[in-house]
Amino acid sequence: MKIGILGAGNIARTMATTLNRMEQVECYAIGARDLERAEAFREEFGLAKAYGSYEELVQDSEIDLIYVATPHSHHYEHAKLALEHNKHVLCEKAFTSNAREAKALLDLAKYKNKLLAEAIWTRYMPSCQMLKETIESGIIGKVSNLTAHLGYVIGDVTRIAEPSLAGGALLDIGVYNINFASMAFGDKVVDVQSAAVVSDKGVDLQHSIILIYEDGKIATLNSTVLAQSECQGVIAGDKGYIVANSIINTQTIKIYDLSGKEIQCLQIPNQHTGFEFEVAACIEAIKQGKIECEAMPHKEILRIMELMDSLRSKWGVKFPMDEREI
């Protein structure tokens, strides 16, 4: 399967590295905003084709799947472009700037009968299933509480600082915490409480979110682009607790009893970069004629985008894309 990468930034480089280590795919083409940049990318990663525009990339009949690696603000535009040219699409997280864009893309994928997946890599990794199995085993008893923390000193980075790029902590890192809670506790959220610190430009710099579930579980999610945090997740039960050492790329899942003694440590299998699991899921779904991946179905993509829209509305965070026509 030949894959084209749309966008030549840092995350595109990680994907190219990943694809070159996988046997069942070919990292075939790169599309960038100018040919010089595309050619440099092609030469570095040994691709067959380089295009100086996104339009040229999606018109290549050899390409099976397009990986969208541009900023959040442009995901809708670029995923739509690829779908309209009958390409399967794997789109970086956050899926779009808002739920309205997400629904339009999901409807288009259904109409075109093409795969459309969100590249929220944590949903596809072995650690996700291992975490679920650990909870379901009952080793920590009846689970009722979850905390997740993510913090990096990236508030001055352009993609974070600018509303025009759908910036802020929520869509960049907060989405990981929300997905962590979803992987562990599911989707039956009955109440949402939150607070945020908003920049002078109008994007959230840090926030706290409390999700309350219909069965009484509570998830507390903290994200910041102003400070470095431990970036771990903790799931607590009446017989002990689980610590995932990283929300974004879990390497160990440690289990503790009520006294705080470590009773088990699960090591995550070796990986290339971690991106290979989302690619493999897309390949399998395409082979089966599906338009969504089981690990991150369309209804879940839309639910989380709607949740983030409601949070932004409460905080007064608006993007220019919220007002544009679809």
Phi, psi and chi 1 to 4 in degrees:
 res  aa     phi    psi   chi1   chi2   chi3   chi4
   1 MET       -  127.6 -173.4  170.8  -69.4      -
   2 LYS   -94.3  128.8  -66.5 -178.6  178.3  179.4
   3 ILE  -115.9  134.7  -62.7  179.0      -      -
   4 GLY  -108.6  138.4      -      -      -      -
   5 ILE  -104.2  125.1  -61.3  176.4      -      -
   6 LEU  -103.0  108.4 -166.4  155.2      -      -
   7 GLY   108.6  139.3      -      -      -      -
   8 ALA  -122.9   34.1      -      -      -      -
   9 GLY   -85.7 -164.0      -      -      -      -
  10 ASN   -63.2  -42.5  -71.4  -25.9      -      -
  11 ILE   -69.9  -29.0 -155.6  158.3      -      -
  12 ALA   -65.6  -35.1      -      -      -      -
  13 ARG   -67.5  -38.7  -61.9  171.3   64.4   83.2
  14 THR   -64.1  -41.4  -58.9      -      -      -
  15 MET   -65.8  -41.2 -179.9   56.6   80.1      -
  16 ALA   -61.4  -42.4      -      -      -      -
  17 THR   -59.5  -43.3  -61.5      -      -      -
  18 THR   -62.4  -50.9  -54.8      -      -      -
  19 LEU   -60.8  -37.0  -64.0  173.9      -      -
  20 ASN   -68.9  -13.7  -79.1  -20.1      -      -
  21 ARG   -99.9   -2.2  -66.0  174.5 -179.2  175.4
  22 MET  -100.6  145.5  -62.4  178.9   69.5      -
  23 GLU   -87.0  -32.3  -66.4 -178.0   -1.9      -
  24 GLN   -89.1    3.0   65.0  -92.0   51.6      -
  25 VAL  -133.7  162.5  -61.2      -      -      -
  26 GLU  -123.9  124.6  177.3 -175.3   -9.0      -
  27 CYS   -76.5   95.2 -169.9      -      -      -
  28 TYR   -94.1  -42.5  174.6   76.7      -      -
  29 ALA  -147.2  155.6      -      -      -      -
  30 ILE  -127.8  138.1  178.2   68.3      -      -
  31 GLY  -120.4  128.3      -      -      -      -
  32 ALA  -131.8  177.7      -      -      -      -
  33 ARG   -75.6  -15.6  -73.3  173.5  -66.0 -179.3
  34 ASP  -146.3  152.4   63.3   79.8      -      -
  35 LEU   -66.5  -36.2 -174.7   57.8      -      -
  36 GLU   -60.0  -43.8 -176.3  178.4   -5.6      -
  37 ARG   -66.6  -41.1 -170.1  177.7 -171.0 -166.5
  38 ALA   -63.6  -41.8      -      -      -      -
  39 GLU   -65.0  -39.2  -75.1  -71.9   -1.6      -
  40 ALA   -64.2  -40.2      -      -      -      -
  41 PHE   -65.6  -45.9 -167.0  103.1      -      -
  42 ARG   -58.6  -44.7 -178.0 -163.5   63.4   77.5
  43 GLU   -67.0  -40.8 -176.1  174.6  -11.1      -
  44 GLU   -63.6  -39.2  179.6  178.3   -4.3      -
  45 PHE  -107.2    3.6  -67.2  100.0      -      -
  46 GLY    70.9   36.4      -      -      -      -
  47 LEU   -79.9  160.5  -79.7   60.1      -      -
  48 ALA   -79.3  -36.6      -      -      -      -
  49 LYS  -133.1  149.7  -61.8  -73.9 -176.0   67.8
  50 ALA  -135.4  134.2      -      -      -      -
  51 TYR  -125.8  139.9  -65.0  104.7      -      -
  52 GLY   -88.7   11.7      -      -      -      -
  53 SER  -153.8  155.4   73.1      -      -      -
  54 TYR   -70.9  -32.4  -56.9  141.3      -      -
  55 GLU   -62.2  -41.5  -69.8   76.7   12.3      -
  56 GLU   -65.3  -38.5  -70.5  176.4  -75.3      -
  57 LEU   -59.8  -51.0  175.9   73.6      -      -
  58 VAL   -71.7  -14.8  -60.9      -      -      -
  59 GLN   -85.0   -7.2  -70.9  170.2   12.4      -
  60 ASP   -71.7  115.5 -172.2  -33.3      -      -
  61 SER   -70.6  -14.6   61.2      -      -      -
  62 GLU   -77.9  -20.4  -67.8  -68.2  -48.0      -
  63 ILE   -80.6  130.7  -65.0  173.9      -      -
  64 ASP   -91.2  -43.4  -60.2  -64.0      -      -
  65 LEU  -134.8  138.5 -178.8  144.9      -      -
  66 ILE  -107.0  129.4  -65.3  -73.0      -      -
  67 TYR   -99.6  117.1  168.9   64.6      -      -
  68 VAL   -89.2  116.8  175.6      -      -      -
  69 ALA  -124.3   29.7      -      -      -      -
  70 THR   -94.7  174.8   48.3      -      -      -
  71 PRO   -61.4  158.9  -25.1   35.2      -      -
  72 HIS   -48.2  -41.4  -50.1  143.4      -      -
  73 SER   -60.3  -22.9   51.5      -      -      -
  74 HIS  -110.0    1.7  -68.4   68.0      -      -
  75 HIS   -60.3  -44.5  -73.3  177.4      -      -
  76 TYR   -59.3  -50.8  169.1   73.4      -      -
  77 GLU   -58.8  -45.1  172.7 -170.3   -9.6      -
  78 HIS   -80.6  -35.6  -64.8  148.5      -      -
  79 ALA   -66.2  -39.3      -      -      -      -
  80 LYS   -61.8  -43.8 -179.1  172.1 -177.9  -98.1
  81 LEU   -58.3  -45.0  178.4   67.9      -      -
  82 ALA   -67.4  -43.9      -      -      -      -
  83 LEU   -62.9  -40.3  -73.7  168.0      -      -
  84 GLU   -63.6  -22.4  -73.2  176.5  -23.6      -
  85 HIS  -100.5   22.1  -74.9   80.1      -      -
  86 ASN    60.8   39.4  -63.6  -52.5      -      -
  87 LYS  -104.5  144.7  -55.0  -61.1 -175.3 -171.3
  88 HIS   -69.3  150.4  -59.6  -68.8      -      -
  89 VAL  -133.9  132.3  177.0      -      -      -
  90 LEU  -115.1  111.6  173.5   61.4      -      -
  91 CYS  -108.5  131.3 -177.5      -      -      -
  92 GLU   -57.4  156.6 -111.1  -42.9  -46.1      -
  93 LYS   -79.9  161.1   65.9   83.1 -162.1  163.2
  94 ALA   -62.2  145.8      -      -      -      -
  95 PHE   -51.3  -48.9 -172.2   65.2      -      -
  96 THR  -145.3 -175.4   50.0      -      -      -
  97 SER   -77.4  -29.1  -58.9      -      -      -
  98 ASN  -155.0  170.0   54.8   57.0      -      -
  99 ALA   -68.9  -30.3      -      -      -      -
 100 ARG   -61.5  -44.1 -165.0  164.0   54.9  100.3
 101 GLU   -65.1  -41.4  -68.4  179.3  -19.5      -
 102 ALA   -59.9  -47.4      -      -      -      -
 103 LYS   -62.3  -40.1 -173.2  177.6 -173.6  -53.3
 104 ALA   -62.3  -41.3      -      -      -      -
 105 LEU   -67.5  -42.4  -74.3 -179.0      -      -
 106 LEU   -64.3  -38.2  -62.8  174.6      -      -
 107 ASP   -65.6  -39.6  -72.3  -14.6      -      -
 108 LEU   -66.7  -41.2  179.8   58.3      -      -
 109 ALA   -61.2  -40.3      -      -      -      -
 110 LYS   -64.5  -43.6 -175.8  176.4 -179.2  179.8
 111 TYR   -63.0  -41.2  174.1   73.5      -      -
 112 LYS   -83.0  -12.1  -70.9  -74.1 -170.3  176.8
 113 ASN    56.2   47.7 -165.1   32.2      -      -
 114 LYS  -122.9  146.1  -66.9  -64.8  177.6 -178.6
 115 LEU   -62.8  135.8  175.5   88.9      -      -
 116 LEU  -136.2  117.7  177.5   58.2      -      -
 117 ALA  -130.7  150.1      -      -      -      -
 118 GLU   -95.3  131.2 -178.5  177.8    8.0      -
 119 ALA   -86.8   58.1      -      -      -      -
 120 ILE   -91.9   89.1  176.3   80.4      -      -
 121 TRP   -59.1  -27.0   62.1  -34.3      -      -
 122 THR   -63.3  -26.0   53.9      -      -      -
 123 ARG   -72.7  -21.2  -60.1  -68.5  -65.8 -125.1
 124 TYR  -103.0  -12.8  -55.5   86.8      -      -
 125 MET   -75.5  153.4  -59.4  170.5   88.9      -
 126 PRO   -54.7  -31.4  -25.5   34.3      -      -
 127 SER   -60.6  -30.6   57.3      -      -      -
 128 CYS   -61.8  -51.1  176.8      -      -      -
 129 GLN   -67.2  -37.5 -173.7   60.0   32.6      -
 130 MET   -63.2  -38.4  -68.1  170.6   68.8      -
 131 LEU   -65.4  -45.6 -168.8   65.6      -      -
 132 LYS   -60.7  -44.4  -70.0  178.0 -178.4  178.3
 133 GLU   -65.0  -35.9  -69.6  173.6   -6.2      -
 134 THR   -65.5  -43.1  -57.2      -      -      -
 135 ILE   -62.8  -46.9  -65.6  170.2      -      -
 136 GLU   -68.1  -21.4  -68.3  169.1   -0.3      -
 137 SER   -67.2  -20.9   73.8      -      -      -
 138 GLY    83.1    7.3      -      -      -      -
 139 ILE   -63.2  -27.8 -167.0  170.4      -      -
 140 ILE  -107.4   15.0   62.4  166.5      -      -
 141 GLY    76.4 -150.8      -      -      -      -
 142 LYS   -77.4  117.8 -176.1  179.3  179.4 -178.9
 143 VAL   -84.2  136.8  173.9      -      -      -
 144 SER  -139.7  -13.1   60.7      -      -      -
 145 ASN  -143.0  143.1 -167.4  -84.9      -      -
 146 LEU  -141.6  139.3  176.3  153.1      -      -
 147 THR  -129.9  143.8   58.1      -      -      -
 148 ALA  -141.4  136.2      -      -      -      -
 149 HIS  -130.0  133.9  -60.7  -91.2      -      -
 150 LEU  -139.3  127.9  -90.5 -178.1      -      -
 151 GLY  -152.4  130.4      -      -      -      -
 152 TYR  -139.6  149.9  -57.7   96.7      -      -
 153 VAL   -87.2   79.9 -173.9      -      -      -
 154 ILE  -133.0   18.2   52.6  174.6      -      -
 155 GLY   -61.7  -25.1      -      -      -      -
 156 ASP   -91.8   -5.0  -67.6  -27.4      -      -
 157 VAL   -66.8  136.7  175.0      -      -      -
 158 THR   -56.0  -43.6  -58.0      -      -      -
 159 ARG   -64.3  -22.6   76.5  168.8 -166.2  -84.5
 160 ILE   -88.0  -40.3  -58.5  -66.8      -      -
 161 ALA   -77.8  -24.5      -      -      -      -
 162 GLU  -102.3  123.6  -63.3  -62.1  -30.9      -
 163 PRO   -60.0  -30.4  -22.8   33.4      -      -
 164 SER   -66.0  -17.3   61.9      -      -      -
 165 LEU  -107.2   17.7  -65.2  176.3      -      -
 166 ALA    56.2   48.6      -      -      -      -
 167 GLY   -77.3 -174.3      -      -      -      -
 168 GLY   108.7  168.7      -      -      -      -
 169 ALA   -72.4  -33.8      -      -      -      -
 170 LEU   -61.1  -55.7 -179.3   62.7      -      -
 171 LEU   -74.9  -22.1  -92.9   64.6      -      -
 172 ASP   -88.5  -47.7 -162.5   77.8      -      -
 173 ILE  -124.2  -30.6   59.8  174.1      -      -
 174 GLY   -59.7  -30.8      -      -      -      -
 175 VAL   -60.7  -30.1   65.9      -      -      -
 176 TYR   -67.7  -42.9  -77.1  116.4      -      -
 177 ASN   -63.0  -42.6  -80.3  -18.8      -      -
 178 ILE   -61.3  -42.8  -68.2  170.7      -      -
 179 ASN   -68.4  -34.5  -86.6  -82.1      -      -
 180 PHE   -61.4  -45.4 -177.6   78.0      -      -
 181 ALA   -62.9  -39.7      -      -      -      -
 182 SER   -65.5  -41.6 -179.8      -      -      -
 183 MET   -62.2  -36.2  -71.2 -173.6  -72.9      -
 184 ALA   -87.7  -40.5      -      -      -      -
 185 PHE  -113.0   -8.7  -77.7    0.7      -      -
 186 GLY    88.1 -158.9      -      -      -      -
 187 ASP  -117.6    6.8   59.8    0.4      -      -
 188 LYS   -86.2   65.4  -54.3  -58.6 -177.5 -175.9
 189 VAL   -87.6  127.5  176.8      -      -      -
 190 VAL  -109.5  -14.8  -65.2      -      -      -
 191 ASP  -154.5  145.6 -168.9   22.5      -      -
 192 VAL  -132.3  125.7 -179.6      -      -      -
 193 GLN  -118.5  147.8  -57.0  -67.4  -34.1      -
 194 SER  -163.4  163.7   69.4      -      -      -
 195 ALA  -151.1  149.5      -      -      -      -
 196 ALA  -145.2  152.8      -      -      -      -
 197 VAL  -102.9  122.7  173.7      -      -      -
 198 VAL  -109.0  138.6  177.7      -      -      -
 199 SER   -74.8  170.5   73.5      -      -      -
 200 ASP   -62.0  -26.9  -67.8  -18.9      -      -
 201 LYS   -83.8  -11.6  -70.3 -173.4  174.8 -177.5
 202 GLY    98.7   22.9      -      -      -      -
 203 VAL  -115.5  153.9  -60.1      -      -      -
 204 ASP   -76.5  131.5   68.5  -59.9      -      -
 205 LEU   -97.4  -30.9  -63.3  175.4      -      -
 206 GLN  -157.9  153.1   52.9 -175.2   -5.0      -
 207 HIS  -155.4  160.0   61.6 -105.7      -      -
 208 SER  -127.3  135.5  -67.3      -      -      -
 209 ILE  -127.8  133.9  -56.6  166.2      -      -
 210 ILE  -117.0  120.6  -61.1  174.5      -      -
 211 LEU  -106.5  127.2  -56.3  177.8      -      -
 212 ILE  -112.0  129.0  -57.1  173.2      -      -
 213 TYR  -101.7  159.1  -65.1   78.1      -      -
 214 GLU   -62.8  -23.0   66.6  177.5   12.9      -
 215 ASP   -95.3   10.3   58.6    0.5      -      -
 216 GLY    94.8   -5.1      -      -      -      -
 217 LYS   -66.8  152.3  -67.2 -175.0  179.3   74.6
 218 ILE  -132.7  134.0  -68.7 -178.3      -      -
 219 ALA  -118.7  128.4      -      -      -      -
 220 THR  -112.7  119.8  -55.6      -      -      -
 221 LEU  -121.1  122.8  -43.9  175.2      -      -
 222 ASN  -121.4  128.6  -61.6  -57.4      -      -
 223 SER  -134.8  143.4  -58.2      -      -      -
 224 THR  -149.8  144.8  178.4      -      -      -
 225 VAL  -109.2   14.6  -64.7      -      -      -
 226 LEU  -107.6  -12.2  -59.6  177.8      -      -
 227 ALA  -151.0  158.0      -      -      -      -
 228 GLN   -90.6  130.2 -179.8   67.9   44.4      -
 229 SER  -117.2 -179.8   78.3      -      -      -
 230 GLU   -76.3  -15.9   77.4  -80.3   13.4      -
 231 CYS    59.9   33.5  -60.8      -      -      -
 232 GLN  -114.1  164.5   70.3  178.6   18.4      -
 233 GLY  -121.0  142.1      -      -      -      -
 234 VAL  -127.3  128.9  178.9      -      -      -
 235 ILE  -117.9  122.8  -59.3  165.7      -      -
 236 ALA  -115.0  139.8      -      -      -      -
 237 GLY  -131.3 -176.7      -      -      -      -
 238 ASP   -85.3    3.8   59.0    6.3      -      -
 239 LYS  -123.0   -0.2  -67.2 -177.9  179.7  178.8
 240 GLY   157.5 -163.2      -      -      -      -
 241 TYR  -150.4  159.3   58.5   95.0      -      -
 242 ILE  -114.3  137.7  -61.0  165.5      -      -
 243 VAL  -120.8  116.9  177.9      -      -      -
 244 ALA   -91.0  121.4      -      -      -      -
 245 ASN   -66.1  -19.4   75.6  -52.6      -      -
 246 SER  -148.6  133.7  169.7      -      -      -
 247 ILE   -68.5  -38.3  -63.2  -67.4      -      -
 248 ILE   -83.6  -43.6  -69.8 -177.1      -      -
 249 ASN  -142.0   77.7 -170.4    4.4      -      -
 250 THR   -61.9  128.4  -56.2      -      -      -
 251 GLN  -110.6  -27.3  -64.6  -59.9  -53.2      -
 252 THR  -138.5  144.5   61.2      -      -      -
 253 ILE  -120.8  109.8  -63.6  171.6      -      -
 254 LYS  -103.9  140.6  -66.7 -174.1  176.8 -177.8
 255 ILE  -117.1  131.8  -55.9  162.6      -      -
 256 TYR  -123.2  148.9  -62.1   83.5      -      -
 257 ASP   -88.3 -173.9   63.9   16.1      -      -
 258 LEU   -65.2  -22.8  -69.3  177.0      -      -
 259 SER   -86.2   -3.4   69.3      -      -      -
 260 GLY    88.1    9.3      -      -      -      -
 261 LYS   -83.4  132.7  177.7 -176.3  176.5 -177.6
 262 GLU   -71.3  124.5 -178.5 -177.5  -38.0      -
 263 ILE  -111.7  -12.5   56.4  175.3      -      -
 264 GLN  -163.0  146.5 -166.2  172.8   -6.9      -
 265 CYS  -134.7  117.8  179.4      -      -      -
 266 LEU   -97.4  125.5  -54.5  177.3      -      -
 267 GLN   -95.2  133.9  -64.5  -70.2  -23.6      -
 268 ILE   -77.1  139.8  -51.8  -54.8      -      -
 269 PRO   -57.3  154.5  -23.7   33.4      -      -
 270 ASN   -59.8  150.5  -68.6  -25.6      -      -
 271 GLN  -141.7  165.3   60.3 -173.0   33.3      -
 272 HIS   -75.5  -69.2  -62.9  -45.0      -      -
 273 THR  -131.3  -14.8   64.4      -      -      -
 274 GLY   102.4  -21.3      -      -      -      -
 275 PHE   -74.9  -18.4  -79.0   21.3      -      -
 276 GLU   -64.4  -25.6   64.4  -94.2   30.5      -
 277 PHE   -71.4  -37.8  -56.6  109.3      -      -
 278 GLU   -69.8  -35.8   62.3 -167.4   23.9      -
 279 VAL   -65.8  -46.0  175.1      -      -      -
 280 ALA   -60.5  -38.7      -      -      -      -
 281 ALA   -64.4  -39.0      -      -      -      -
 282 CYS   -64.9  -44.5  -72.4      -      -      -
 283 ILE   -60.2  -44.8  -67.4  169.1      -      -
 284 GLU   -64.6  -42.0 -175.3   59.1   29.4      -
 285 ALA   -64.2  -41.6      -      -      -      -
 286 ILE   -63.0  -43.5  -68.6  168.9      -      -
 287 LYS   -59.6  -33.2  -74.1 -179.5  178.6  178.8
 288 GLN   -88.9    2.6  -65.4  178.9   13.2      -
 289 GLY    74.0   22.7      -      -      -      -
 290 LYS   -93.0  155.9  -63.3  179.4  179.2  179.3
 291 ILE  -107.3    4.3   65.1  169.2      -      -
 292 GLU  -145.6  158.6   59.1 -173.4  -22.0      -
 293 CYS   -96.3  138.7  -70.2      -      -      -
 294 GLU   -59.9  -35.2 -177.7  179.5  -13.0      -
 295 ALA   -68.4  -26.5      -      -      -      -
 296 MET  -145.1   76.2 -170.5   58.7  175.4      -
 297 PRO   -67.7  161.9   23.2  -31.8      -      -
 298 HIS   -58.0  -40.4  -73.5 -179.2      -      -
 299 LYS   -62.6  -31.7   66.9  176.7 -177.3  178.3
 300 GLU   -76.4  -38.3 -177.5   72.1  -13.4      -
 301 ILE   -56.5  -49.3  -67.9  173.7      -      -
 302 LEU   -67.2  -41.1 -173.1   58.1      -      -
 303 ARG   -59.1  -44.3 -177.0 -174.6   73.3   84.9
 304 ILE   -70.9  -37.3  -70.9  176.9      -      -
 305 MET   -63.2  -40.1  -71.8  -52.6  -50.3      -
 306 GLU   -65.3  -38.9  -71.2  173.1  -18.2      -
 307 LEU   -62.2  -44.5  172.2   58.6      -      -
 308 MET   -68.2  -34.0  -67.1 -164.6  -65.7      -
 309 ASP   -60.9  -44.5  -83.8    6.0      -      -
 310 SER   -66.0  -35.8   69.3      -      -      -
 311 LEU   -66.6  -46.6  -70.0  164.3      -      -
 312 ARG   -60.8  -38.5  -73.4 -162.2  -63.1  114.7
 313 SER   -61.7  -42.3  177.2      -      -      -
 314 LYS   -64.9  -37.0 -179.3  178.1 -179.6  179.2
 315 TRP   -83.9  -11.0  -57.1  -21.3      -      -
 316 GLY    78.0   25.5      -      -      -      -
 317 VAL   -94.4  117.6  173.8      -      -      -
 318 LYS  -124.4  143.9  -61.5  179.2 -180.0  178.8
 319 PHE  -111.8  150.3  -58.2  141.4      -      -
 320 PRO   -55.9  -32.9  -24.7   34.1      -      -
 321 MET   -66.5  -19.2  -65.1   70.6   68.7      -
 322 ASP   -66.2  -22.4  -65.3  -23.5      -      -
 323 GLU  -102.6  -11.0  -55.3  -62.5  -32.5      -
 324 ARG   -77.9  156.5   70.7 -178.5  175.3 -167.7
 325 GLU   -73.3  146.1  -68.6 -174.1   10.2      -
 326 ILE  -101.3      -  -64.0  -63.9      -      -
